[in-house]
Amino acid sequence: MHLKSYSITHSVLNCSKVAVRKAERWGPRTLDLDIMLFGNEVINTERLTVPHYDMKNRGFMLWPLFEIAPELVFPDGEMLRQILHTRAFDKLNKW
């Protein structure tokens, strides 16, 4: 992992740790930050997994990503457009 990505991702993790007060694991929290991607980097540490471990199964993460980066290719070579085309994700309704 590059020093820059380490610094940025761990800064985000530290911010969320300070801002979040949760009494129970998976319980309600005031802030939830997920780092979905960080360029083409793959990060696997005790505190952080990037790309997000389950984002390819979460339409609520993929559809907004598609709006801003329709030609995105994940670090493993899989194309965002193809994932959305082959899997049954409901389109999100905008408010």
C-alpha atoms as one frame of an Amber mdcrd trajectory, in Angstrom:
protein
   0.000   0.000   0.000   1.347   3.424  -0.887   2.008   5.900   1.907  -0.520
   8.353   0.433  -3.351   5.807   0.375  -2.426   4.604   3.860  -2.502   8.156
   5.193  -5.808   9.095   3.577  -7.680   5.899   4.364  -6.516   5.801   7.958
  -7.390   9.478   8.399 -10.943   8.680   7.282 -11.091   5.710   9.647  -9.866
   7.838  12.535 -12.433  10.567  11.782 -15.255   8.068  11.829 -13.940   6.500
  15.027 -13.975   9.873  16.796 -17.400  10.899  15.459 -19.180   7.622  16.107
 -20.441   6.523  19.474 -21.891   3.076  19.284 -22.831   0.986  22.252 -23.235
  -2.245  20.348 -21.679  -3.807  17.286 -23.904  -3.364  14.213 -26.132  -1.062
  16.289 -27.273   2.456  15.383 -24.543   5.028  14.876 -24.311   8.718  14.105
 -21.833   8.319  11.252 -20.967   5.438   8.952 -18.193   5.880   6.409 -17.428
   3.154   3.902 -14.419   3.465   1.636 -15.703   1.755  -1.486 -12.688   2.238
  -3.740  -9.364   4.023  -3.667  -8.282   4.254  -7.293  -7.142   0.810  -8.406
  -5.584  -0.046  -5.070  -6.361  -3.209  -3.170  -5.960  -2.778   0.581  -6.332
  -5.621   3.065  -5.461  -4.732   6.621  -6.954  -5.593   9.979  -8.933  -2.327
   9.967  -9.668  -1.837   6.297 -10.600  -3.751   3.153 -10.698  -1.859  -0.148
 -12.480  -2.376  -2.460 -15.387  -2.632  -0.032 -15.875  -6.340   0.651 -19.529
  -6.511  -0.449 -20.087  -3.522  -2.696 -20.654  -5.642  -5.812 -23.765  -7.047
  -4.131 -25.197  -3.696  -3.079 -27.184  -1.846  -5.678 -27.441   1.200  -3.421
 -23.651   1.522  -3.745 -23.353   0.576  -7.422 -26.072   2.701  -9.044 -24.753
   6.047  -7.732 -21.230   4.941  -8.647 -22.467   4.169 -12.166 -23.885   7.690
 -12.456 -20.472   9.257 -11.883 -18.226   6.567 -13.409 -20.156   4.429 -15.928
 -16.967   3.024 -17.475 -15.440   2.006 -14.137 -13.363  -1.158 -14.049 -12.702
  -2.676 -10.631  -9.153  -3.630  -9.622  -9.986  -7.287 -10.394 -10.884  -6.350
 -13.994 -14.658  -6.672 -13.612 -16.626  -3.838 -15.212 -19.264  -1.952 -13.228
 -21.529  -1.792 -16.278 -21.389  -5.590 -16.635 -22.195  -6.195 -12.963 -25.281
  -3.984 -13.197 -26.312  -5.631 -16.475 -26.041  -9.243 -15.280 -27.357  -9.004
 -11.730 -30.871  -8.189 -10.583 -30.539  -4.857  -8.792 -33.496  -2.570  -8.372
 -32.907   0.925  -9.656 -32.890   3.495  -6.909 -35.589   6.128  -6.683 -34.257
   9.640  -6.343 -35.998  11.877  -3.880
